[in-house]
Amino acid sequence: MAKKIEILGAGCPRCKQTAKVMEIAAKELGIDAVIEKVEDIEEIIKRGVIATPAVAINGKIVLSGKIPNIAEAKKILSQN
């Protein structure tokens, strides 16, 4: 079953970079993943995100307020 990776943010360059890093990390780890962007501010607030970009894996917020590097992204994906 594919992991659902959501990038929460307004679609800014930081959010786009976060999505790219998460996609690269998933590919390098051989993880089947579906990446979705959540740009609806009300939905982001409803999930309790204060700082963007944020990353959710299978509905759980695992990172907020920073762009991960590849190593951080791989660690997040491996743990969730």
N, C-alpha and C positions, 0 to 999 in steps of 0.2 A: 504494500500500500504506500502510495506517495505521501511524503510529508507536505503539509500545507504551510508554506512560508508566506507571511503577510508583511509587507512593508507599509508602515503607517506614517503618513506625512502628506503635506500639501502638494507634492509633486515637484519640489524644489531640486536643485542639483545635488544636494546632500542626500536626499531620498533616493534619487536615481543612482547615485554612487553606491549607496547601501544595497540596493537591489542587485546591482551588478556584482558586488563582492559576494553576496550570499549565493548568487547563481554560480559563480566561479567555484566557490568553496564546495557547493553541493556536487558539481560535476567532478571536481578533483577527488572527492570522497566516494564517488560512485553512488550517491544517494538519489533516488527517484524523488524529485520534488516539483511541486507546482508553486510558482511564485505569483502572488497577487498583490496589487497595490491598492491600499485603502486611503483614499484622498478626502473622504467626507469628514469634515472637522467634527461634526456632531458625533459620528461613530467613533472617532479617535478619542474624544473626550469621554464618551460613554464607557470606553474600555479602561479609563483611568490613566491614559498617557498624558504626561505633563510636558515632556520634551520630545521633539522629533528630530531626526528620524527614530522610529521604533521598529522592532522586529518581533513578530509573534510566530510561534511554531505550534501548529495544531491548536490555535486559539489562545495559547499562553504567551504573555509578554515576556520576552527573554532578554531584551536589550532596549534601552531608551536613551535618547539624547546624544548619541555619538555614531560615527561611521566606524564599523569594525574593520580591522585589517583582515587579510585572508586567514591568518592563524587564529584570530579571535572567532571569526565566522565558523571555521572548521570545529573549534572547540564547542561552540554553541550548538552546532548541528549534531555533534557526536553525543552531547549530553542530553539532548531533547528528542 
